[in-house]
Amino acid sequence: MSRICQITGKRPVKGGIIHRKGQSKKSGGIGTHVTKVTKRKFRPNLQRVRVKLPSGQIKRMLVSVKAIKAGKVVKASKTGGKAAKA
């Protein structure tokens, strides 16, 4: 299963870590120097959530936390809507 948000389309992106050595000139040193550059991935914060779709159907989806906080997702109740019908 690929780690992609099913609402916003957020996906892992490639990046890098730059390792530096030395003391900055600002704090009295001779400056920092790059010693190593390594590749890494920035992964979105995805949560598996039960979502209520506009058709009324309830489905589990991988959704980014940013989409949940923005209110782009209507979470389904724990009872699955049975309490609301009664």
N, C-alpha and C positions, 0 to 999 in steps of 0.2 A: 504494500500500500504506500503510495507516494505521499509525502508530507506536504500537501497543498490545501489551503483553506478553501472550502467549497462555496463560500460566500464571496470573499474578496479576491481570491486567486493568489494570495500570498504564498510564496514558496521559498525554499532555501536559496540564498545567494552566496556567491564566492567572494572571499576577501582575503586579507592577510594580516599577520601580526608582525610588526617591526620591532625587533629587539635592539635596544640602544644601551650603550655603555659609556660611563663617564659622568662628570658633573657639569651642569649647564654653566655657561658664561655668566648668566644672571646671578647665580649663587656662588660665584668665585672660582669656577673651574675653567678648564681650557676648551670646553664644549663637548657635546655628546657625539658619539659615532655609531653608525649602524653596524651591528655585528652579524645579524642573521635576519632573514625574512622567511616566514613559514606561511603556507597556505592554510586557510580554515574556512568553515561554513558558518554563516549567520542563519540560524533556524528560527522560523516563526513560532510563537507560543501557541500551539494548537491544543484544543481540548475536545474530547469526544462528548458531544452534547445531544440530548434528545430534543429535536426541533419540531415545532408544529408548523407545517407548511400551509400556504394559503388555501389549499384544497381541503384542509382539515386533517390530512394524514400526518402521522407522527413517524419521524425517521431519525436515525442516529447519523450524525455528521461530524466531520472534523472541522472545527471552526476556530479562527484565531480569536484571542482574548480581546483584541482591539475591536473586532466586529461585535462581540458580545456586549462590551462596554458601551459601544455606540448605539446599541439598540437595534441593530440590523437583523437580530435573530429573536424569535419568540420561543422561549423555552417551554417545553411541554411539562405539564404537572406530573408529579410522581405517580399519581393514580391513573394516568393515561386518559384523563377527561371523563372517567366514570362517575366521579363525585359531582361534576358539574351537570351531568344529565339527570341525576336523581332529584 
